[in-house]
Amino acid sequence: MFSKSFPFGINEKLENNICLLASKIWSP
């Protein structure tokens, strides 16, 4: 998933939100 592109590890919820947002943008 996109989380692999976000090696933050600071906030999993934040990463999940970004992934979800990206998924909605690229695949509505």
PDB file with one MODEL, atoms N, CA, C and O in Angstrom:
MODEL        1
ATOM      1  N   MET A   1       0.833  -1.197   0.000  1.00  0.00           N
ATOM      2  CA  MET A   1       0.000   0.000   0.000  1.00  0.00           C
ATOM      3  C   MET A   1       0.876   1.259   0.000  1.00  0.00           C
ATOM      4  O   MET A   1       2.101   1.184  -0.093  1.00  0.00           O
ATOM      5  N   PHE A   2       0.216   2.408   0.106  1.00  0.00           N
ATOM      6  CA  PHE A   2       0.953   3.669   0.084  1.00  0.00           C
ATOM      7  C   PHE A   2       1.800   3.861   1.340  1.00  0.00           C
ATOM      8  O   PHE A   2       2.791   4.591   1.333  1.00  0.00           O
ATOM      9  N   SER A   3       1.385   3.186   2.425  1.00  0.00           N
ATOM     10  CA  SER A   3       2.116   3.325   3.689  1.00  0.00           C
ATOM     11  C   SER A   3       3.600   3.024   3.501  1.00  0.00           C
ATOM     12  O   SER A   3       4.444   3.543   4.232  1.00  0.00           O
ATOM     13  N   LYS A   4       3.915   2.175   2.506  1.00  0.00           N
ATOM     14  CA  LYS A   4       5.309   1.829   2.252  1.00  0.00           C
ATOM     15  C   LYS A   4       6.075   3.070   1.777  1.00  0.00           C
ATOM     16  O   LYS A   4       7.289   3.169   1.952  1.00  0.00           O
ATOM     17  N   SER A   5       5.342   4.016   1.172  1.00  0.00           N
ATOM     18  CA  SER A   5       5.981   5.224   0.671  1.00  0.00           C
ATOM     19  C   SER A   5       6.098   6.274   1.770  1.00  0.00           C
ATOM     20  O   SER A   5       6.750   7.304   1.598  1.00  0.00           O
ATOM     21  N   PHE A   6       5.449   5.991   2.915  1.00  0.00           N
ATOM     22  CA  PHE A   6       5.486   6.950   4.018  1.00  0.00           C
ATOM     23  C   PHE A   6       6.160   6.326   5.238  1.00  0.00           C
ATOM     24  O   PHE A   6       5.482   5.859   6.152  1.00  0.00           O
ATOM     25  N   PRO A   7       7.495   6.319   5.252  1.00  0.00           N
ATOM     26  CA  PRO A   7       8.243   5.716   6.365  1.00  0.00           C
ATOM     27  C   PRO A   7       8.315   6.641   7.566  1.00  0.00           C
ATOM     28  O   PRO A   7       9.369   6.771   8.189  1.00  0.00           O
ATOM     29  N   PHE A   8       7.199   7.288   7.899  1.00  0.00           N
ATOM     30  CA  PHE A   8       7.194   8.214   9.031  1.00  0.00           C
ATOM     31  C   PHE A   8       7.275   7.437  10.340  1.00  0.00           C
ATOM     32  O   PHE A   8       8.194   7.616  11.140  1.00  0.00           O
ATOM     33  N   GLY A   9       6.268   6.552  10.535  1.00  0.00           N
ATOM     34  CA  GLY A   9       6.244   5.778  11.765  1.00  0.00           C
ATOM     35  C   GLY A   9       5.863   6.653  12.958  1.00  0.00           C
ATOM     36  O   GLY A   9       5.858   6.191  14.099  1.00  0.00           O
ATOM     37  N   ILE A  10       5.541   7.932  12.684  1.00  0.00           N
ATOM     38  CA  ILE A  10       5.183   8.849  13.772  1.00  0.00           C
ATOM     39  C   ILE A  10       3.745   8.585  14.223  1.00  0.00           C
ATOM     40  O   ILE A  10       3.469   8.434  15.413  1.00  0.00           O
ATOM     41  N   ASN A  11       2.851   8.533  13.260  1.00  0.00           N
ATOM     42  CA  ASN A  11       1.443   8.330  13.587  1.00  0.00           C
ATOM     43  C   ASN A  11       0.809   7.433  12.540  1.00  0.00           C
ATOM     44  O   ASN A  11       0.585   7.846  11.403  1.00  0.00           O
ATOM     45  N   GLU A  12       0.522   6.188  12.941  1.00  0.00           N
ATOM     46  CA  GLU A  12      -0.065   5.238  11.981  1.00  0.00           C
ATOM     47  C   GLU A  12      -1.414   5.740  11.492  1.00  0.00           C
ATOM     48  O   GLU A  12      -1.765   5.560  10.326  1.00  0.00           O
ATOM     49  N   LYS A  13      -2.169   6.372  12.386  1.00  0.00           N
ATOM     50  CA  LYS A  13      -3.486   6.891  11.994  1.00  0.00           C
ATOM     51  C   LYS A  13      -3.306   7.927  10.893  1.00  0.00           C
ATOM     52  O   LYS A  13      -4.067   7.957   9.926  1.00  0.00           O
ATOM     53  N   LEU A  14      -2.295   8.772  11.046  1.00  0.00           N
ATOM     54  CA  LEU A  14      -2.035   9.810  10.053  1.00  0.00           C
ATOM     55  C   LEU A  14      -1.695   9.165   8.718  1.00  0.00           C
ATOM     56  O   LEU A  14      -2.220   9.556   7.676  1.00  0.00           O
ATOM     57  N   GLU A  15      -0.811   8.170   8.760  1.00  0.00           N
ATOM     58  CA  GLU A  15      -0.425   7.478   7.530  1.00  0.00           C
ATOM     59  C   GLU A  15      -1.645   6.835   6.890  1.00  0.00           C
ATOM     60  O   GLU A  15      -1.812   6.883   5.671  1.00  0.00           O
ATOM     61  N   ASN A  16      -2.501   6.230   7.717  1.00  0.00           N
ATOM     62  CA  ASN A  16      -3.703   5.580   7.191  1.00  0.00           C
ATOM     63  C   ASN A  16      -4.597   6.613   6.528  1.00  0.00           C
ATOM     64  O   ASN A  16      -5.176   6.351   5.474  1.00  0.00           O
ATOM     65  N   ASN A  17      -4.712   7.797   7.147  1.00  0.00           N
ATOM     66  CA  ASN A  17      -5.542   8.853   6.571  1.00  0.00           C
ATOM     67  C   ASN A  17      -4.985   9.281   5.221  1.00  0.00           C
ATOM     68  O   ASN A  17      -5.734   9.479   4.264  1.00  0.00           O
ATOM     69  N   ILE A  18      -3.667   9.421   5.150  1.00  0.00           N
ATOM     70  CA  ILE A  18      -3.034   9.819   3.888  1.00  0.00           C
ATOM     71  C   ILE A  18      -3.282   8.755   2.828  1.00  0.00           C
ATOM     72  O   ILE A  18      -3.607   9.066   1.682  1.00  0.00           O
ATOM     73  N   CYS A  19      -3.124   7.496   3.225  1.00  0.00           N
ATOM     74  CA  CYS A  19      -3.342   6.389   2.289  1.00  0.00           C
ATOM     75  C   CYS A  19      -4.782   6.390   1.808  1.00  0.00           C
ATOM     76  O   CYS A  19      -5.053   6.208   0.621  1.00  0.00           O
ATOM     77  N   LEU A  20      -5.703   6.596   2.742  1.00  0.00           N
ATOM     78  CA  LEU A  20      -7.122   6.596   2.394  1.00  0.00           C
ATOM     79  C   LEU A  20      -7.410   7.745   1.438  1.00  0.00           C
ATOM     80  O   LEU A  20      -8.114   7.571   0.443  1.00  0.00           O
ATOM     81  N   LEU A  21      -6.868   8.912   1.740  1.00  0.00           N
ATOM     82  CA  LEU A  21      -7.084  10.084   0.897  1.00  0.00           C
ATOM     83  C   LEU A  21      -6.523   9.826  -0.500  1.00  0.00           C
ATOM     84  O   LEU A  21      -7.181  10.095  -1.505  1.00  0.00           O
ATOM     85  N   ALA A  22      -5.294   9.299  -0.547  1.00  0.00           N
ATOM     86  CA  ALA A  22      -4.659   9.010  -1.830  1.00  0.00           C
ATOM     87  C   ALA A  22      -5.493   8.003  -2.612  1.00  0.00           C
ATOM     88  O   ALA A  22      -5.674   8.143  -3.821  1.00  0.00           O
ATOM     89  N   SER A  23      -6.000   6.989  -1.916  1.00  0.00           N
ATOM     90  CA  SER A  23      -6.808   5.965  -2.585  1.00  0.00           C
ATOM     91  C   SER A  23      -8.062   6.592  -3.176  1.00  0.00           C
ATOM     92  O   SER A  23      -8.485   6.234  -4.276  1.00  0.00           O
ATOM     93  N   LYS A  24      -8.656   7.530  -2.442  1.00  0.00           N
ATOM     94  CA  LYS A  24      -9.878   8.172  -2.943  1.00  0.00           C
ATOM     95  C   LYS A  24      -9.562   9.047  -4.144  1.00  0.00           C
ATOM     96  O   LYS A  24     -10.365   9.158  -5.071  1.00  0.00           O
ATOM     97  N   ILE A  25      -8.379   9.674  -4.121  1.00  0.00           N
ATOM     98  CA  ILE A  25      -7.994  10.557  -5.225  1.00  0.00           C
ATOM     99  C   ILE A  25      -7.707   9.748  -6.483  1.00  0.00           C
ATOM    100  O   ILE A  25      -8.170  10.084  -7.573  1.00  0.00           O
ATOM    101  N   TRP A  26      -6.931   8.669  -6.313  1.00  0.00           N
ATOM    102  CA  TRP A  26      -6.539   7.877  -7.481  1.00  0.00           C
ATOM    103  C   TRP A  26      -7.584   6.845  -7.866  1.00  0.00           C
ATOM    104  O   TRP A  26      -7.658   6.441  -9.027  1.00  0.00           O
ATOM    105  N   SER A  27      -8.397   6.411  -6.900  1.00  0.00           N
ATOM    106  CA  SER A  27      -9.413   5.396  -7.189  1.00  0.00           C
ATOM    107  C   SER A  27     -10.688   5.695  -6.412  1.00  0.00           C
ATOM    108  O   SER A  27     -10.942   5.096  -5.367  1.00  0.00           O
ATOM    109  N   PRO A  28     -11.484   6.619  -6.922  1.00  0.00           N
ATOM    110  CA  PRO A  28     -12.710   7.046  -6.241  1.00  0.00           C
ATOM    111  C   PRO A  28     -13.743   5.929  -6.143  1.00  0.00           C
ATOM    112  O   PRO A  28     -14.826   6.136  -5.596  1.00  0.00           O
TER     113      PRO A  28
ENDMDL
END
